[in-house]
Amino acid sequence: MGHTYTSTWFHVVFSTKERRPVIKEPERLWAYIAGTARNLDYEPVAVGGTEDHVHMLLRLPAHTPVAEATQKLKANSSRWLGENGTWYGWQHGYGAFTVSASNVDGVRQYVQNQPEHHRRRSFEEEFVALLAKSGISFDIAEVFE
């Protein structure tokens, strides 16, 4: 085959340090993260969240590991948040879940409706449910340290 063809969709989730509600202008941050992703040649289908965490639906190039993409987006957004107010930092880890092309629209809607979604479920409940649904084994005592 003369070309490489991939479909690498990821639902990436990360929170503020200690899940503090310190994201004061979420819509500006989501726009910044989406712009940074585009500048890095990622395809940001949706960016959303609440005052204490971020969800992203990204399509990544074949040569870009999700760990590298997440690190770059967290680092750039952290710098921007620090320049635009008081910033406490991102939690060390993250969650990254593969998304089937047939589920992209559903995940996009899920990411875009985070404030409404969190009227019924906490971030902690949501994240544990994502881990379980994805078949990821975890120790609940270690998930939010």
Backbone as a chain_set.jsonl record, in Angstrom:
{"seq": "MGHTYTSTWFHVVFSTKERRPVIKEPERLWAYIAGTARNLDYEPVAVGGTEDHVHMLLRLPAHTPVAEATQKLKANSSRWLGENGTWYGWQHGYGAFTVSASNVDGVRQYVQNQPEHHRRRSFEEEFVALLAKSGISFDIAEVFE", "coords": {"N": [[0.845, -1.178, 0.0], [0.593, 2.206, -0.81], [0.007, 4.443, 0.754], [-0.83, 5.733, 4.031], [-3.592, 5.061, 6.041], [-5.693, 6.056, 8.554], [-7.956, 5.961, 11.344], [-8.234, 7.612, 13.958], [-9.692, 8.399, 16.621], [-10.154, 10.066, 19.673], [-11.492, 10.355, 22.924], [-10.711, 12.513, 25.268], [-10.039, 13.216, 28.648], [-9.43, 15.393, 31.336], [-8.649, 16.832, 34.534], [-8.738, 19.771, 36.675], [-6.199, 20.511, 39.116], [-6.769, 18.8, 42.073], [-9.396, 18.896, 41.439], [-10.467, 21.433, 41.565], [-12.76, 24.139, 41.158], [-11.744, 26.161, 39.095], [-11.664, 27.155, 36.521], [-12.451, 29.931, 35.048], [-13.532, 31.213, 32.775], [-14.845, 29.245, 30.885], [-15.667, 28.886, 28.125], [-13.889, 30.466, 26.65], [-11.511, 29.127, 27.194], [-12.049, 26.619, 26.028], [-12.175, 27.352, 23.339], [-9.549, 28.245, 22.994], [-8.081, 25.862, 23.43], [-9.073, 24.31, 21.295], [-8.121, 25.84, 19.111], [-5.349, 25.625, 19.531], [-5.081, 22.867, 19.197], [-5.753, 22.628, 16.462], [-3.597, 24.088, 15.383], [-1.58, 22.305, 15.911], [-2.06, 20.365, 14.108], [-4.071, 18.569, 14.792], [-7.409, 17.338, 14.852], [-9.866, 18.991, 16.323], [-12.834, 18.0, 17.252], [-14.725, 18.466, 19.208], [-14.679, 20.445, 22.158], [-15.075, 20.763, 25.561], [-16.56, 20.984, 28.849], [-16.465, 21.665, 32.363], [-16.125, 23.924, 35.156], [-14.116, 22.568, 36.422], [-12.968, 20.561, 34.891], [-11.959, 19.124, 31.684], [-13.18, 17.98, 28.558], [-12.37, 16.462, 25.51], [-12.867, 15.776, 22.11], [-10.953, 14.357, 19.828], [-9.36, 13.988, 16.675], [-6.552, 12.37, 15.725], [-3.408, 12.646, 13.955], [-1.773, 9.882, 12.31], [0.853, 9.61, 13.192], [0.959, 10.693, 15.732], [1.034, 10.125, 19.093], [-1.513, 9.639, 21.593], [-0.779, 10.344, 24.181], [1.262, 12.235, 23.787], [-0.149, 14.258, 22.413], [-2.057, 14.983, 24.358], [-0.374, 15.893, 26.439], [0.81, 18.137, 25.196], [-1.447, 19.759, 24.745], [-2.385, 20.147, 27.364], [-0.146, 21.47, 28.482], [0.08, 23.824, 26.885], [-2.459, 25.012, 27.331], [-2.327, 25.362, 30.069], [-0.284, 27.24, 30.327], [-1.523, 29.399, 28.998], [-3.771, 29.806, 30.673], [-2.442, 30.608, 33.005], [-1.372, 33.03, 32.154], [-3.655, 34.484, 31.872], [-4.915, 34.96, 34.286], [-5.311, 33.776, 37.687], [-3.909, 30.638, 38.185], [-4.107, 27.295, 39.067], [-3.366, 24.743, 38.216], [-3.249, 21.646, 36.248], [-4.494, 18.37, 36.997], [-2.302, 15.582, 37.405], [-2.632, 13.168, 35.764], [-4.701, 11.704, 33.117], [-7.556, 10.698, 31.165], [-8.005, 8.68, 28.325], [-9.909, 7.649, 25.698], [-10.699, 5.434, 23.14], [-12.629, 6.084, 20.219], [-15.14, 4.918, 18.179], [-15.72, 5.491, 14.714], [-18.415, 5.466, 14.118], [-19.531, 6.358, 16.467], [-18.81, 8.983, 16.828], [-20.47, 11.298, 16.538], [-22.253, 11.044, 18.724], [-20.454, 11.162, 20.919], [-19.43, 13.696, 20.484], [-21.706, 15.297, 21.003], [-22.05, 14.64, 23.692], [-19.701, 15.744, 24.827], [-20.131, 18.459, 24.267], [-22.334, 19.019, 25.842], [-21.694, 19.135, 28.556], [-22.108, 20.839, 30.967], [-24.902, 20.542, 31.447], [-25.045, 17.765, 31.695], [-23.626, 17.397, 34.063], [-25.328, 18.239, 36.006], [-26.625, 16.091, 36.897], [-24.734, 14.15, 37.513], [-21.639, 13.72, 39.157], [-18.219, 14.765, 38.437], [-16.425, 12.803, 39.288], [-18.057, 10.471, 39.437], [-18.753, 10.314, 36.742], [-16.222, 9.935, 35.486], [-15.313, 7.48, 36.549], [-17.337, 5.866, 35.521], [-16.767, 6.097, 32.767], [-14.261, 4.836, 32.678], [-15.013, 2.222, 33.478], [-16.903, 1.531, 31.484], [-15.229, 1.452, 29.313], [-13.752, -0.763, 29.786], [-11.449, -0.632, 31.295], [-9.22, -1.589, 33.743], [-9.019, -0.646, 37.155], [-7.995, 0.802, 40.287], [-10.025, 2.117, 42.576], [-9.159, 3.643, 44.717], [-6.87, 4.805, 43.772], [-7.518, 6.344, 41.588], [-8.234, 9.087, 41.856], [-6.113, 10.312, 43.217]], "CA": [[0.0, 0.0, 0.0], [1.424, 3.39, -0.948], [-0.379, 5.499, 1.684], [-1.29, 5.301, 5.35], [-4.954, 5.479, 6.331], [-6.035, 5.768, 9.946], [-9.114, 6.603, 11.961], [-7.797, 7.635, 15.355], [-10.523, 9.316, 17.388], [-9.986, 9.906, 21.113], [-12.209, 11.172, 23.903], [-9.697, 12.774, 26.29], [-10.606, 13.892, 29.818], [-8.509, 15.688, 32.434], [-9.252, 17.768, 35.49], [-7.879, 20.706, 37.393], [-5.597, 19.941, 40.315], [-7.723, 18.584, 43.164], [-10.706, 19.158, 40.857], [-10.936, 22.743, 42.018], [-13.53, 24.841, 40.112], [-10.97, 27.377, 38.856], [-11.746, 27.608, 35.127], [-13.413, 31.033, 35.187], [-14.184, 31.497, 31.494], [-14.684, 27.976, 30.161], [-15.811, 28.974, 26.661], [-12.626, 30.999, 26.104], [-10.526, 28.056, 27.272], [-12.371, 25.602, 25.019], [-11.766, 27.911, 22.046], [-8.082, 28.242, 22.965], [-7.629, 24.479, 23.257], [-9.404, 23.916, 19.92], [-7.173, 26.522, 18.23], [-4.043, 24.995, 19.722], [-5.152, 21.549, 18.554], [-5.671, 22.832, 15.003], [-2.22, 24.497, 15.076], [-0.74, 21.106, 16.021], [-2.57, 19.443, 13.083], [-5.061, 17.642, 15.317], [-8.762, 17.775, 14.497], [-10.694, 19.087, 17.528], [-14.244, 17.913, 16.889], [-15.457, 19.125, 20.295], [-13.976, 20.71, 23.413], [-16.045, 21.245, 26.539], [-16.297, 20.599, 30.227], [-17.025, 22.563, 33.374], [-15.117, 24.738, 35.843], [-13.057, 21.758, 37.015], [-12.407, 19.54, 34.009], [-12.04, 19.301, 30.235], [-13.4, 16.846, 27.666], [-12.04, 16.772, 24.124], [-12.971, 14.731, 21.094], [-9.884, 14.694, 18.887], [-8.859, 13.045, 15.671], [-5.108, 12.597, 15.694], [-2.673, 12.061, 12.836], [-1.242, 8.544, 12.587], [2.172, 9.683, 13.837], [0.869, 11.394, 17.008], [0.455, 9.36, 20.204], [-2.469, 10.391, 22.401], [-0.052, 10.893, 25.329], [1.946, 13.448, 23.325], [-1.169, 15.272, 22.117], [-2.628, 15.443, 25.628], [0.653, 16.675, 27.138], [0.96, 19.434, 24.533], [-2.652, 20.568, 24.968], [-2.393, 20.542, 28.77], [0.926, 22.443, 28.706], [-0.281, 25.094, 26.247], [-3.606, 25.613, 28.011], [-1.863, 25.762, 31.395], [0.441, 28.505, 30.149], [-2.52, 30.418, 28.666], [-4.549, 30.091, 31.883], [-1.573, 31.373, 33.896], [-1.229, 34.389, 31.617], [-4.963, 35.131, 31.872], [-5.51, 34.925, 35.616], [-4.708, 32.872, 38.652], [-4.051, 29.273, 37.718], [-3.66, 26.317, 40.062], [-2.737, 23.646, 37.494], [-3.991, 20.452, 35.874], [-4.171, 17.111, 37.664], [-1.209, 14.938, 36.675], [-3.033, 12.188, 34.762], [-5.808, 11.965, 32.198], [-8.183, 9.515, 30.586], [-8.13, 8.74, 26.868], [-10.756, 6.537, 25.302], [-10.877, 5.383, 21.696], [-14.006, 6.301, 19.775], [-15.449, 4.391, 16.86], [-16.245, 6.508, 13.805], [-19.88, 5.465, 14.203], [-19.938, 7.005, 17.709], [-18.257, 10.339, 16.903], [-21.518, 12.297, 16.765], [-22.737, 10.899, 20.095], [-19.434, 11.677, 21.841], [-19.391, 15.153, 20.281], [-22.832, 15.859, 21.755], [-21.744, 14.433, 25.106], [-18.691, 16.745, 25.203], [-20.714, 19.795, 24.187], [-23.4, 19.18, 26.841], [-21.161, 18.819, 29.874], [-22.768, 21.485, 32.123], [-26.19, 19.895, 31.686], [-24.759, 16.403, 32.141], [-23.147, 17.406, 35.447], [-26.419, 18.519, 36.952], [-27.088, 14.785, 37.363], [-23.637, 13.245, 37.845], [-20.384, 14.408, 39.462], [-17.079, 14.404, 37.597], [-15.887, 11.541, 39.779], [-18.957, 9.413, 38.974], [-18.63, 10.257, 35.286], [-14.929, 9.389, 35.089], [-15.326, 6.056, 36.891], [-18.216, 5.218, 34.545], [-16.021, 6.023, 31.506], [-13.263, 3.771, 32.836], [-15.703, 0.928, 33.501], [-17.492, 1.288, 30.164], [-14.135, 1.187, 28.377], [-13.091, -2.006, 30.151], [-10.148, -0.338, 31.894], [-9.164, -1.993, 35.148], [-8.507, 0.445, 37.978], [-8.198, 0.761, 41.727], [-10.736, 3.369, 42.865], [-8.355, 4.416, 45.676], [-5.789, 5.48, 43.057], [-8.01, 7.111, 40.445], [-8.294, 10.537, 42.1], [-5.083, 10.795, 44.126]], "C": [[0.892, 1.242, 0.0], [1.125, 4.514, 0.027], [-0.793, 4.888, 3.023], [-2.671, 5.887, 5.595], [-5.284, 5.094, 7.769], [-7.316, 6.495, 10.343], [-8.851, 6.567, 13.457], [-8.527, 8.742, 16.113], [-10.333, 9.023, 18.875], [-10.884, 10.866, 21.874], [-11.232, 11.31, 25.065], [-10.329, 13.602, 27.403], [-9.494, 14.156, 30.812], [-9.104, 16.785, 33.297], [-8.216, 18.735, 36.057], [-7.307, 20.0, 38.618], [-6.613, 19.945, 41.444], [-9.163, 18.878, 42.739], [-11.32, 20.459, 41.38], [-11.665, 23.447, 40.873], [-12.904, 26.191, 39.763], [-10.962, 27.849, 37.401], [-12.85, 28.653, 35.074], [-14.156, 31.377, 33.905], [-14.048, 30.268, 30.592], [-14.745, 28.106, 28.64], [-14.549, 29.512, 26.004], [-11.552, 29.922, 26.114], [-10.79, 27.0, 26.212], [-11.927, 26.086, 23.636], [-10.239, 27.905, 21.914], [-7.544, 26.831, 22.718], [-7.903, 24.006, 21.826], [-8.434, 24.565, 18.925], [-5.78, 25.931, 18.324], [-4.012, 23.633, 19.04], [-5.03, 21.686, 17.034], [-4.247, 23.216, 14.592], [-1.247, 23.325, 15.132], [-1.144, 20.029, 15.019], [-3.4, 18.305, 13.654], [-6.417, 18.17, 14.855], [-9.618, 17.795, 15.758], [-12.175, 19.115, 17.148], [-15.1, 18.612, 17.931], [-14.534, 19.302, 21.487], [-15.013, 21.289, 24.357], [-15.651, 20.81, 27.93], [-17.032, 21.52, 31.182], [-15.874, 23.333, 34.018], [-13.974, 23.904, 36.41], [-12.513, 20.639, 36.122], [-12.704, 19.827, 32.543], [-12.322, 17.954, 29.574], [-13.033, 17.318, 26.266], [-12.328, 15.545, 23.273], [-12.01, 15.142, 19.993], [-9.669, 13.578, 17.881], [-7.387, 13.374, 15.512], [-4.484, 12.002, 14.45], [-2.05, 10.725, 13.255], [0.061, 8.584, 13.389], [2.134, 10.318, 15.241], [0.245, 10.51, 18.09], [-0.469, 10.239, 21.044], [-1.78, 11.012, 23.626], [0.649, 12.197, 24.956], [0.939, 14.567, 23.072], [-1.734, 15.848, 23.411], [-1.638, 16.312, 26.38], [0.788, 18.061, 26.514], [-0.254, 20.332, 24.784], [-2.759, 21.016, 26.426], [-1.341, 21.629, 29.03], [0.567, 23.811, 28.114], [-1.435, 25.781, 26.959], [-3.222, 26.073, 29.412], [-1.136, 27.103, 31.322], [-0.553, 29.646, 29.875], [-3.34, 30.798, 29.897], [-3.733, 30.91, 32.871], [-1.404, 32.814, 33.463], [-2.525, 35.178, 31.706], [-5.672, 35.049, 33.224], [-4.76, 33.994, 36.536], [-4.966, 31.438, 38.22], [-3.403, 28.327, 38.709], [-2.991, 25.108, 39.425], [-3.696, 22.511, 37.16], [-3.574, 19.29, 36.759], [-3.128, 16.393, 36.805], [-1.698, 14.039, 35.531], [-4.149, 12.653, 33.845], [-6.436, 10.634, 31.82], [-8.274, 9.718, 29.085], [-8.825, 7.466, 26.414], [-10.925, 6.565, 23.794], [-12.367, 5.498, 21.363], [-14.145, 5.737, 18.366], [-16.014, 5.518, 15.993], [-17.771, 6.582, 13.878], [-20.401, 6.133, 15.473], [-19.463, 8.452, 17.843], [-19.343, 11.365, 17.209], [-22.057, 12.225, 18.196], [-21.749, 11.436, 21.113], [-19.317, 13.188, 21.703], [-20.502, 15.82, 21.08], [-22.596, 15.754, 23.257], [-20.755, 15.495, 25.6], [-19.305, 18.136, 25.231], [-21.779, 20.056, 25.247], [-22.935, 18.89, 28.26], [-21.862, 19.534, 31.034], [-24.112, 20.841, 32.467], [-26.003, 18.487, 32.245], [-24.378, 16.385, 33.63], [-24.167, 17.93, 36.449], [-26.906, 17.219, 37.582], [-25.97, 13.885, 37.892], [-22.36, 14.044, 38.087], [-19.293, 13.988, 38.474], [-16.534, 13.038, 38.005], [-16.743, 10.359, 39.308], [-18.825, 9.21, 37.462], [-17.336, 9.561, 34.87], [-14.851, 7.897, 35.384], [-16.205, 5.29, 35.907], [-17.52, 5.086, 33.19], [-14.969, 4.92, 31.563], [-13.917, 2.395, 32.743], [-16.256, 0.572, 32.122], [-16.428, 0.917, 29.131], [-13.384, -0.098, 28.703], [-11.708, -1.811, 30.746], [-10.18, -0.771, 33.355], [-8.514, -0.861, 35.949], [-8.773, 0.148, 39.443], [-8.795, 2.111, 42.096], [-9.948, 4.249, 43.826], [-7.255, 5.211, 44.982], [-6.271, 6.427, 41.967], [-7.898, 8.615, 40.678], [-7.237, 11.049, 43.068], [-4.365, 11.98, 43.555]], "O": [[1.86, 1.299, 0.758], [1.91, 5.457, 0.126], [-1.066, 3.692, 3.125], [-2.891, 7.078, 5.378], [-5.162, 3.929, 8.147], [-7.694, 7.504, 9.749], [-9.204, 5.603, 14.137], [-8.04, 9.866, 16.226], [-10.349, 7.864, 19.289], [-11.016, 12.036, 21.515], [-10.955, 10.337, 25.767], [-11.056, 14.561, 27.145], [-8.7, 13.264, 31.11], [-9.949, 17.562, 32.853], [-7.006, 18.54, 35.934], [-7.866, 19.012, 39.095], [-7.237, 20.966, 41.733], [-10.037, 19.082, 43.581], [-12.527, 20.557, 41.602], [-11.227, 23.36, 39.726], [-13.458, 27.24, 40.09], [-10.315, 28.847, 37.084], [-14.035, 28.317, 35.056], [-15.313, 31.796, 33.962], [-13.243, 30.252, 29.661], [-13.943, 27.487, 27.94], [-14.177, 29.067, 24.919], [-10.774, 29.806, 25.168], [-9.856, 26.53, 25.563], [-11.369, 25.315, 22.856], [-9.704, 27.596, 20.849], [-6.653, 26.638, 21.891], [-7.046, 23.368, 21.214], [-7.975, 23.903, 17.994], [-5.105, 25.756, 17.31], [-3.031, 23.286, 18.382], [-4.285, 20.94, 16.399], [-3.742, 22.733, 13.579], [-0.207, 23.348, 14.474], [-0.635, 18.909, 15.069], [-3.44, 17.212, 13.089], [-6.536, 19.344, 14.503], [-10.055, 16.743, 16.223], [-12.697, 20.162, 16.764], [-16.083, 19.271, 17.594], [-13.716, 18.435, 21.793], [-15.749, 22.205, 23.99], [-14.542, 20.326, 28.156], [-18.079, 22.079, 30.854], [-14.771, 23.378, 33.473], [-12.963, 24.46, 36.838], [-11.678, 19.852, 36.565], [-13.563, 20.64, 32.203], [-11.777, 16.925, 29.974], [-13.349, 18.444, 25.883], [-12.059, 14.415, 23.68], [-12.22, 16.144, 19.311], [-9.78, 12.393, 18.196], [-7.019, 14.508, 15.206], [-4.951, 10.985, 13.937], [-1.833, 10.487, 14.443], [0.332, 7.68, 14.179], [3.181, 10.462, 15.872], [-0.939, 10.182, 18.013], [-0.234, 11.438, 21.189], [-2.165, 12.097, 24.06], [0.628, 13.156, 25.728], [1.164, 15.706, 23.481], [-1.874, 17.064, 23.544], [-2.012, 17.359, 26.909], [0.872, 19.056, 27.234], [-0.101, 21.532, 25.011], [-3.177, 22.142, 26.697], [-1.622, 22.604, 29.727], [0.735, 24.837, 28.774], [-1.403, 26.993, 27.171], [-3.745, 27.079, 29.893], [-1.349, 27.985, 32.153], [-0.435, 30.727, 30.453], [-3.579, 31.981, 30.14], [-4.268, 31.815, 33.511], [-1.304, 33.715, 34.296], [-2.508, 36.406, 31.626], [-6.902, 35.067, 33.284], [-3.693, 33.486, 36.191], [-6.101, 31.065, 37.923], [-2.27, 28.547, 39.137], [-2.121, 24.5, 40.047], [-4.796, 22.42, 37.706], [-2.434, 19.23, 37.218], [-3.091, 16.592, 35.591], [-1.194, 14.162, 34.415], [-4.495, 13.834, 33.803], [-5.897, 9.572, 32.129], [-8.587, 10.816, 28.624], [-8.384, 6.355, 26.71], [-11.258, 7.605, 23.226], [-13.232, 5.067, 22.125], [-13.354, 6.052, 17.477], [-16.71, 6.4, 16.496], [-18.347, 7.657, 13.715], [-21.588, 6.446, 15.557], [-19.695, 9.08, 18.876], [-19.144, 12.225, 18.067], [-22.291, 13.265, 18.813], [-22.149, 12.095, 22.073], [-19.124, 13.888, 22.697], [-20.256, 16.813, 21.765], [-22.911, 16.68, 24.004], [-20.95, 16.077, 26.667], [-19.02, 18.914, 26.141], [-22.094, 21.214, 25.522], [-23.729, 18.437, 29.084], [-22.19, 18.875, 32.02], [-24.419, 20.622, 33.638], [-26.716, 18.072, 33.158], [-24.759, 15.473, 34.364], [-23.863, 18.042, 37.637], [-27.515, 17.224, 38.652], [-26.241, 12.95, 38.646], [-22.033, 14.943, 37.313], [-19.427, 12.988, 37.769], [-16.217, 12.212, 37.148], [-16.207, 9.358, 38.832], [-18.79, 8.08, 36.974], [-17.352, 8.692, 33.998], [-14.37, 7.128, 34.551], [-15.856, 4.181, 35.501], [-17.668, 4.06, 32.527], [-14.807, 4.159, 30.609], [-13.44, 1.516, 32.026], [-16.095, -0.554, 31.653], [-16.694, 0.164, 28.194], [-12.473, -0.482, 27.97], [-10.881, -2.722, 30.709], [-11.064, -0.368, 34.111], [-7.584, -0.205, 35.479], [-9.65, -0.643, 39.791], [-8.138, 3.141, 41.944], [-10.052, 5.474, 43.763], [-6.756, 6.189, 45.539], [-5.488, 7.238, 41.474], [-7.501, 9.345, 39.77], [-7.421, 12.1, 43.681], [-3.46, 12.519, 44.192]]}, "num_chains": 1, "name": "protein.A"}
